Structure formats: structure tokens, C-alpha cells
Amino acid sequence: MTYAIIETGGKQMRVEPGRFYDIELLPGAADSTVSIDKVFLLENNGSIQIGQPLVAGVTVEGTIMRHYRARKVIVYKMQPKKKTRKKRGHRQEVTRLMIDSISVNGSAIAKAEAVAVAA
């Protein structure tokens, strides 16, 4: 199994080819490709490469599936006995990203397997 630890949107996450992840909003339209080169760690069939801080020559390619807004988070602030109450909500803009492949120096070491859909 091959995976990488990348940084996107100020957060680090473990990604594998063939899976989708919800990350903070990326620029680009749906069905466009994105290349992420901030890779901190790469694991390929038991061999681990750790960057200092980044692994050189490693990129993660993905396809933007869609953009949407996450569930609402309610922020409620209250000071007891002061009649002060504030209720606010926040919905984060999110991009669903399908990881297609992990490449080292331009050659893909791990690709997502094509899934055949029976009609």
C-alpha cells in the first residue's frame, strides 16, 4: 500500500490513490486536475521517505469532484446574569478531491484502479 502525507489548507493529511478527501476550498472548477507538491512523507511498499521539510520530486495528483459547504457550526456565547447572548453560525467552503496518483520525479508509482461499473 502506498500513501503520502501532504499539506493543504494549512492541515496535514494522509492520502492514498483511489480515495476522496474533503479539504478546504481549492481554486479550480469541477473535473479539473490539481497537483500538490507539499509532501512530507512517502511510504511505498515498506520503504519510507521522510522530507526535511519536504520530500523532493514527489507530487500528488488529484481531480476536483465538486465544491460545497460543510455542515453549519453553531457558536453560542453567553455571559450569565448580564443579558448578553450571541448566536452565530459558520459554514466552511469545502472541496471534495479524488486522489488519482502519487508520482516521483514525473513517473507514477501508485495509481487509482479503474472501477468497472456494470450497467
C-alpha positions as CSV (number, residue, x, y, z in Angstrom):
1,M,0.0,0.0,0.0
2,T,1.3,3.4,-1.0
3,Y,0.4,6.6,0.8
4,A,1.7,10.1,1.3
5,I,1.3,12.8,4.0
6,I,0.5,16.2,2.3
7,E,-0.3,19.7,3.4
8,T,-3.3,21.5,2.0
9,G,-5.3,24.3,3.5
10,G,-2.9,24.6,6.5
11,K,-3.7,21.0,7.5
12,Q,-1.7,17.8,7.1
13,M,-3.5,14.6,6.0
14,R,-2.7,11.1,4.9
15,V,-3.8,10.4,1.3
16,E,-4.0,7.2,-0.8
17,P,-4.7,6.8,-4.5
18,G,-8.3,5.9,-5.3
19,R,-9.9,7.6,-2.3
20,F,-11.5,11.0,-2.0
21,Y,-10.9,13.6,0.8
22,D,-12.8,16.7,1.9
23,I,-10.3,19.6,2.2
24,E,-10.5,23.4,2.4
25,L,-11.6,25.2,-0.8
26,L,-9.2,24.9,-3.7
27,P,-9.3,27.2,-6.7
28,G,-10.5,25.5,-9.9
29,A,-13.6,24.1,-11.5
30,A,-15.1,20.7,-11.0
31,D,-13.4,17.9,-13.0
32,S,-10.1,19.9,-13.2
33,T,-6.8,18.4,-12.1
34,V,-4.7,19.6,-9.1
35,S,-1.1,18.8,-8.4
36,I,0.1,19.1,-4.8
37,D,3.9,19.2,-4.2
38,K,3.9,19.8,-0.4
39,V,4.6,16.2,0.5
40,F,6.1,15.5,4.0
41,L,6.3,11.7,3.9
42,L,6.0,9.0,1.3
43,E,5.5,5.3,2.0
44,N,5.9,2.9,-0.9
45,N,5.7,-0.9,-0.2
46,G,7.6,-0.7,3.1
47,S,10.2,2.0,2.1
48,I,9.6,5.3,3.8
49,Q,11.0,8.7,2.6
50,I,10.7,11.5,5.2
51,G,11.3,15.1,4.0
52,Q,13.2,17.8,5.7
53,P,10.7,19.5,5.5
54,L,9.5,18.3,2.1
55,V,10.3,15.1,0.0
56,A,12.0,16.3,-3.2
57,G,10.4,15.4,-6.5
58,V,7.2,13.9,-5.1
59,T,3.8,15.2,-6.3
60,V,0.3,14.0,-5.6
61,E,-2.2,14.5,-8.5
62,G,-6.0,14.7,-7.9
63,T,-9.2,15.6,-9.6
64,I,-11.7,18.1,-8.1
65,M,-15.0,16.3,-7.8
66,R,-17.1,19.2,-6.5
67,H,-17.3,22.2,-4.3
68,Y,-19.8,22.5,-1.5
69,R,-20.4,23.9,2.0
70,A,-19.9,21.8,5.1
71,R,-22.5,21.4,7.9
72,K,-23.2,24.5,10.0
73,V,-21.2,25.0,13.2
74,I,-23.1,27.0,15.9
75,V,-21.1,29.4,18.1
76,Y,-23.1,30.5,21.1
77,K,-21.6,32.9,23.6
78,M,-23.4,33.9,26.8
79,Q,-22.5,35.8,29.9
80,P,-24.7,34.7,32.8
81,K,-26.6,37.4,34.7
82,K,-25.7,40.1,32.2
83,K,-28.4,39.5,29.5
84,T,-25.6,39.1,26.9
85,R,-26.1,36.4,24.3
86,K,-24.6,35.9,20.8
87,K,-25.5,33.1,18.5
88,R,-23.6,32.8,15.2
89,G,-23.3,30.1,12.6
90,H,-20.5,29.2,10.2
91,R,-20.3,27.0,7.1
92,Q,-16.9,26.2,5.8
93,E,-16.3,26.1,2.0
94,V,-15.1,22.5,1.1
95,T,-13.6,20.8,-1.9
96,R,-14.0,17.1,-2.5
97,L,-10.7,15.9,-4.0
98,M,-10.2,12.4,-5.6
99,I,-6.6,11.3,-5.4
100,D,-5.5,9.9,-8.8
101,S,-1.8,9.1,-8.4
102,I,1.4,9.7,-6.5
103,S,4.4,10.5,-8.7
104,V,8.1,10.5,-8.0
105,N,10.2,12.6,-10.5
106,G,7.4,12.5,-13.0
107,S,6.7,8.8,-13.1
108,A,3.6,7.5,-11.2
109,I,4.4,4.9,-8.5
110,A,0.8,4.5,-7.4
111,K,-2.4,5.0,-9.5
112,A,-6.0,4.6,-8.7
113,E,-7.5,1.4,-10.1
114,A,-10.3,1.9,-12.5
115,V,-13.6,0.6,-11.2
116,A,-15.8,-1.1,-13.8
117,V,-19.5,-0.2,-13.4
118,A,-21.9,-2.9,-14.7
119,A,-24.9,-1.4,-16.4
